[in-house]
């Protein structure tokens, strides 16, 4: 299964606050909040939604095609991704802007306060998917993840116009997009992925009910944090998959990207929605145990053991033929 992953490619600056944001926020003073948090740790990691997803897919043995916009400072990052199996030949390089940057502080409750500088990502609106599709002999799925909002809408429209099967994963860009653009993004998607808060935000901004959203997409995947993931669709029974067992949380950055990588890897292997969500949930757990979206090791034997521990030996046996190394 040939998968294109479009979206942000960024450098992550991840910090830790040894306390709780909630203890520093005064409810009736939020309109004039002015705070500085003294952090006790800073790490700089490779990130960006699309890059994290593509990296995770590649660690599971796929050869995803990364589509996004970067700056001329991307050379080292490109080498890292290509060394791990990501096809970067369709990445657009800006002549004037730096690669996007994500700056995030996480507290003891795993709550986050973050800022995102778009930089070269703003040029994603100029990218056409067709050349990449033709280069690899046709995509089975185009995953449209968080990116320049105009670029996301353009990509989904191109997919509809050209008949490319696509998944809509608006993520944090829902906050920047209006209702009409959101509808344009998701309309006709084979999969729609959000977390539970984003699900409510999407419905609020578009004015669509859950049932009306399902009239526009085939499958809706909603991650629920510690409560796992829910999958719904017009022609499928509701599926609920719990989180993986015995995960030791370090940093939540990129956890959702890990889920998506595992979920679509499972589907690419021909596995069903539930099994694919189990793979995604375990990969999300591996991401959570590291500091950054690509700072985890994936060994087939360990992955299969943990998959069996969490979801039963049948799950491990079904996935085993698809994992190597």
C-alpha positions as CSV (number, residue, x, y, z in Angstrom):
1,X,0.0,0.0,0.0
2,X,1.5,3.3,-1.1
3,X,0.8,6.1,1.3
4,X,1.6,9.8,1.0
5,X,1.7,11.9,4.3
6,X,1.3,15.6,3.8
7,X,1.6,18.1,6.6
8,X,4.0,19.9,8.9
9,X,7.7,19.2,9.1
10,X,9.3,21.0,12.1
11,X,11.9,21.3,14.7
12,X,10.6,20.7,18.3
13,X,11.9,22.7,21.3
14,X,10.4,20.7,24.2
15,X,10.5,22.0,27.8
16,X,9.3,20.7,31.1
17,X,7.7,22.7,33.9
18,X,8.1,21.0,37.3
19,X,4.6,21.9,38.5
20,X,1.0,22.3,37.3
21,X,-0.2,25.0,35.0
22,X,-3.6,24.8,36.7
23,X,-2.1,26.0,39.9
24,X,-0.8,29.2,38.2
25,X,-4.0,30.2,36.4
26,X,-6.6,32.4,38.1
27,X,-10.0,31.8,36.5
28,X,-11.3,35.4,36.6
29,X,-7.9,36.9,35.5
30,X,-7.3,34.9,32.3
31,X,-8.2,38.0,30.2
32,X,-4.9,39.6,31.3
33,X,-2.7,36.6,31.9
34,X,1.0,37.3,31.9
35,X,3.1,34.3,33.1
36,X,6.6,33.1,32.8
37,X,7.4,29.5,33.8
38,X,10.9,28.5,35.0
39,X,11.6,25.3,33.3
40,X,14.0,22.6,34.4
41,X,14.7,20.8,31.1
42,X,15.0,21.6,27.4
43,X,15.5,19.2,24.5
44,X,15.5,19.9,20.7
45,X,14.0,17.2,18.6
46,X,12.9,16.5,15.1
47,X,9.1,16.8,14.7
48,X,6.2,18.1,12.7
49,X,3.0,16.1,12.4
50,X,3.7,14.6,8.9
51,X,7.3,13.8,9.6
52,X,6.4,12.1,12.9
53,X,3.7,10.0,11.2
54,X,6.0,9.1,8.2
55,X,8.8,8.2,10.6
56,X,6.5,5.9,12.6
57,X,5.2,4.2,9.4
58,X,8.8,3.6,8.2
59,X,9.8,2.1,11.6
60,X,7.0,-0.4,11.0
61,X,8.4,-1.3,7.6
62,X,6.4,0.9,5.2
63,X,7.9,3.4,2.7
64,X,5.8,6.5,3.1
65,X,6.2,9.5,0.8
66,X,6.5,12.7,2.8
67,X,4.9,15.8,1.3
68,X,5.5,19.2,3.0
69,X,7.5,22.4,2.9
70,X,10.9,23.0,4.6
71,X,13.8,25.5,4.6
72,X,17.3,25.1,3.4
73,X,18.2,24.0,7.0
74,X,16.5,20.6,6.3
75,X,19.5,18.7,5.2
76,X,20.4,16.9,8.4
77,X,16.7,16.2,9.1
78,X,16.3,14.8,5.6
79,X,19.2,12.5,6.1
80,X,17.7,11.2,9.4
81,X,14.3,10.5,7.8
82,X,15.7,8.8,4.7
83,X,18.1,6.7,6.8
84,X,15.0,5.4,8.6
85,X,13.0,4.6,5.4
86,X,11.0,7.8,4.6
87,X,10.8,8.9,1.0
88,X,11.6,12.7,1.0
89,X,11.9,13.2,-2.7
90,X,8.6,15.2,-2.8
91,X,9.4,17.6,0.0
92,X,9.4,21.2,-1.2
93,X,12.4,23.4,-0.1
94,X,11.8,27.1,0.4
95,X,14.4,29.5,-0.9
96,X,13.7,32.2,1.7
97,X,12.2,30.7,4.9
98,X,13.4,28.4,7.6
99,X,11.8,25.0,8.5
100,X,8.8,25.4,10.9
101,X,9.5,25.4,14.7
102,X,7.3,24.1,17.5
103,X,8.0,25.4,21.1
104,X,6.2,23.5,23.8
105,X,6.2,23.4,27.6
106,X,4.7,20.4,29.4
107,X,3.8,20.3,33.1
108,X,3.5,17.4,35.6
109,X,-0.1,16.7,34.5
110,X,1.1,16.2,30.9
111,X,-0.8,19.5,30.0
112,X,0.9,21.6,27.4
113,X,1.3,25.2,26.4
114,X,2.8,25.6,22.9
115,X,3.5,28.0,20.0
116,X,4.1,27.1,16.4
117,X,6.1,29.2,13.9
118,X,5.0,28.2,10.4
119,X,8.1,29.4,8.4
120,X,8.5,27.4,5.2
121,X,5.3,25.5,6.0
122,X,3.3,28.5,4.6
123,X,4.5,27.5,1.2
124,X,2.7,24.1,1.4
125,X,-0.2,25.8,-0.3
126,X,1.9,25.8,-3.5
127,X,2.5,22.0,-3.5
128,X,0.6,19.7,-5.9
129,X,0.2,16.1,-5.0
130,X,-0.1,14.8,-8.6
131,X,3.7,14.8,-9.4
132,X,4.4,12.7,-6.3
133,X,1.6,10.4,-7.2
134,X,2.9,9.9,-10.7
135,X,6.5,9.4,-9.5
136,X,5.6,6.4,-7.3
137,X,3.0,4.9,-9.7
138,X,-0.1,6.0,-7.7
139,X,-1.0,6.4,-4.1
140,X,-3.5,4.1,-2.3
141,X,-4.1,6.8,0.3
142,X,-3.1,10.4,0.9
143,X,-3.1,11.4,4.6
144,X,-3.7,15.1,4.9
145,X,-2.4,16.1,8.3
146,X,-2.0,19.5,10.0
147,X,-0.3,21.9,7.7
148,X,-0.7,25.4,6.2
149,X,-4.6,25.6,6.2
150,X,-4.8,26.7,2.6
151,X,-2.5,23.9,1.7
152,X,-4.7,21.3,3.5
153,X,-7.9,22.5,1.7
154,X,-6.1,22.5,-1.6
155,X,-4.8,19.0,-1.1
156,X,-8.3,17.6,-0.2
157,X,-9.8,19.3,-3.2
158,X,-7.1,17.9,-5.5
159,X,-7.8,14.4,-4.1
160,X,-11.5,14.7,-4.9
161,X,-10.8,16.1,-8.3
162,X,-8.3,13.4,-9.2
163,X,-10.0,10.6,-7.5
164,X,-7.3,10.0,-4.8
165,X,-8.5,8.2,-1.7
166,X,-7.7,10.5,1.3
167,X,-7.8,10.8,5.1
168,X,-8.4,14.1,6.8
169,X,-6.5,14.8,10.0
170,X,-6.9,18.5,10.8
171,X,-5.6,18.3,14.3
172,X,-4.5,21.6,15.9
173,X,-5.3,23.5,12.7
174,X,-9.0,23.4,13.5
175,X,-8.3,26.4,15.7
176,X,-7.2,28.4,12.6
177,X,-9.8,27.2,10.2
178,X,-13.4,28.4,9.6
179,X,-16.4,26.1,9.2
180,X,-16.5,26.2,5.4
181,X,-12.8,25.4,5.1
182,X,-13.2,22.5,7.6
183,X,-16.1,21.1,5.6
184,X,-14.1,21.4,2.4
185,X,-11.2,19.6,4.0
186,X,-13.2,16.6,5.3
187,X,-15.8,16.2,2.6
188,X,-15.4,12.8,0.9
189,X,-12.6,11.6,3.2
190,X,-12.2,7.8,3.7
191,X,-11.1,8.6,7.3
192,X,-11.5,11.5,9.6
193,X,-9.2,11.6,12.6
194,X,-9.4,13.9,15.6
195,X,-9.1,13.8,19.4
196,X,-12.3,14.1,21.5
197,X,-11.9,17.9,22.0
198,X,-11.2,18.4,18.3
199,X,-14.3,16.4,17.5
200,X,-16.5,18.8,19.5
201,X,-14.7,21.8,18.0
202,X,-15.2,20.5,14.5
203,X,-18.9,20.1,15.0
204,X,-19.2,23.5,16.7
205,X,-17.4,25.3,13.9
206,X,-19.1,23.5,11.0
207,X,-22.6,23.3,12.6
208,X,-22.7,19.6,11.7
209,X,-23.9,16.9,14.1
210,X,-22.0,13.7,14.5
211,X,-24.4,12.0,12.2
212,X,-24.1,14.7,9.6
213,X,-20.3,14.4,9.7
214,X,-20.6,10.7,9.1
215,X,-22.7,11.5,6.0
216,X,-19.5,13.2,4.6
217,X,-16.8,10.7,5.7
218,X,-16.6,6.9,5.6
219,X,-14.9,6.2,9.0
220,X,-14.4,8.5,12.0
221,X,-11.6,7.9,14.4
222,X,-11.6,9.7,17.7
223,X,-8.7,9.4,20.1
224,X,-9.8,9.7,23.8
225,X,-6.6,10.1,25.7
226,X,-6.4,7.7,28.6
227,X,-9.8,6.3,27.5
228,X,-8.4,4.8,24.3
229,X,-9.9,5.3,20.8
230,X,-13.4,5.1,19.3
231,X,-14.1,4.3,15.7
232,X,-17.5,4.9,14.1
233,X,-18.9,4.8,10.6
234,X,-22.2,4.5,8.8
235,X,-21.8,0.9,7.9
236,X,-19.7,-0.4,10.9
237,X,-20.4,-1.2,14.5
238,X,-18.8,1.1,17.0
239,X,-15.3,0.0,18.0
240,X,-13.5,0.9,21.2
241,X,-9.9,0.1,21.8
242,X,-8.3,0.8,25.2
243,X,-4.8,2.2,25.5
244,X,-1.8,-0.1,25.7
245,X,-0.9,-1.5,29.1
246,X,2.1,-0.6,31.3
247,X,3.1,2.6,29.4
248,X,5.4,4.9,31.4
249,X,4.6,8.4,30.3
250,X,7.5,10.9,29.7
251,X,6.2,13.5,27.2
252,X,3.0,13.5,25.1
253,X,4.4,15.4,22.1
254,X,3.7,13.4,19.0
255,X,1.6,10.7,20.7
256,X,-1.3,11.2,18.3
257,X,1.1,11.1,15.3
258,X,2.3,7.7,16.6
259,X,-1.2,6.4,16.7
260,X,-1.9,7.5,13.1
261,X,1.3,5.8,12.0
262,X,0.4,2.5,13.5
263,X,-3.2,2.7,12.5
264,X,-2.5,3.2,8.9
265,X,0.3,0.7,8.9
266,X,-2.2,-1.9,10.1
267,X,-4.6,-1.0,7.4
268,X,-1.9,-1.2,4.8
269,X,-1.2,-4.8,5.9
270,X,-4.9,-5.6,5.3
271,X,-5.8,-5.8,9.0
272,X,-9.2,-4.7,10.3
273,X,-10.0,-1.4,12.0
274,X,-9.8,-2.8,15.5
275,X,-6.4,-4.5,15.1
276,X,-5.0,-1.4,13.3
277,X,-6.2,0.8,16.2
278,X,-4.4,-1.6,18.6
279,X,-1.2,-1.2,16.7
280,X,-1.6,2.5,16.7
281,X,-2.3,2.6,20.4
282,X,0.8,0.7,21.2
283,X,3.0,2.8,18.9
284,X,1.5,5.9,20.6
285,X,2.6,4.4,23.9
286,X,6.1,4.1,22.7
287,X,6.1,7.7,21.7
288,X,4.8,8.7,25.1
289,X,7.7,6.9,26.8
290,X,10.2,9.2,25.0
291,X,10.9,12.9,24.7
292,X,9.7,13.8,21.2
293,X,7.8,12.3,18.3
294,X,10.7,10.3,16.9
295,X,12.8,9.4,20.0
296,X,11.8,5.8,20.4
297,X,13.2,2.4,19.4
298,X,11.0,-0.2,17.8
299,X,12.1,-3.8,18.0
300,X,9.8,-6.4,16.5
301,X,10.2,-8.9,19.4
302,X,9.5,-6.4,22.1
303,X,6.7,-4.7,20.1
304,X,4.9,-8.1,19.6
305,X,5.3,-9.0,23.2
306,X,3.8,-5.7,24.4
307,X,1.0,-6.0,21.8
308,X,0.2,-9.5,23.1
309,X,0.2,-8.3,26.7
310,X,-2.2,-5.5,25.9
311,X,-4.5,-7.0,23.4
312,X,-4.0,-10.8,23.5
313,X,-1.8,-13.3,21.8
314,X,-4.0,-13.4,18.7
315,X,-3.2,-9.8,18.0
316,X,0.6,-10.5,18.2
317,X,0.3,-13.5,16.0
318,X,-1.7,-11.6,13.4
319,X,0.9,-8.7,13.3
320,X,4.0,-10.9,13.4
321,X,4.3,-11.7,9.7
322,X,4.4,-8.0,8.9
323,X,7.2,-6.9,11.3
324,X,10.9,-7.5,10.6
325,X,13.9,-6.7,12.7
